[in-house]
Amino acid sequence: MSDRHTTRPTRDEVYDLLMNARQAEWVELFLEDGRALAGAIIFNEFKGTGRLINVDEEFSYDFHVDHVVDVKL
């Protein structure tokens, strides 16, 4: 059986992606519960927490690095 899915990034890789995503105007967060949320992020590297803010849809979402599966810029 071939592996059709890409491997999930490690916690350290997700952490690095979040650090880089802080400078991006728009990112997409993929969460472990299956949701994908888009917007700009604020990330506190010391606490491992952040907030995704989507001004177009007028919502924000608080997250922890352990709940993030992947980050796309």
N, C-alpha and C positions, 0 to 999 in steps of 0.2 A: 504494500500500500504506500503510495507516495504522499509526502507531506505537502498538502495544498496550502496550508496556513503558514504565515511567517511566524517566527518565534516571538514570544512576548518579551519586551525589553525587561531587563533586571531593574530592581529598585534604584540602583545607582544610575543606570542609564535614563530612567524616567526622571530622576532628580536633575541630571544634566540637561535633559530636554526642557524641563521646566525653567531652569536657570537661563537657558538661551531664549526661551519663549517670552521672558519678561520684556525683551526689547521689541518683540513683534507686535504689529498693530492688530493682528487677528490670528487666533490659534483655534484648534479643535482639540478638546480633551475627550479621551475615550475612558470611561469609568468601568470599574469591575462589575457593576450591575447592568452593563449593556448599553447605557446611555452614551450619547455623543453630544457634547455641548460646545458651542462656538462663541468666541468673544475675545476680549483682551484680558490678560491675567495680571494679577499682583501676586508675587510669591515671596514668602518669608523663608529663606533657606535655613535659618536657625531653628525655627519651629517645625518646618516641613509642612506648613499650611499655606493656603492661598485663597484667592477669590477670583472667579471668572466673572467678568462684567460684560453684558451684552446690552448696549444702549439702544439698539434698533428694536429689540423685543422687550426692553425694559425689565430685565431681570438680572440677578446676580446669584452666584452659587459658591458657597464656601466648600473647600475641599482639603483633603489631607493627601500627601504624596502616596501613601499606601493604598488609596482608593483609585488612583490613576493608573490605567493600563498602558496608555500610549498618548503621545502628544504629536500633533501634526501642525507644522507652521504654514 
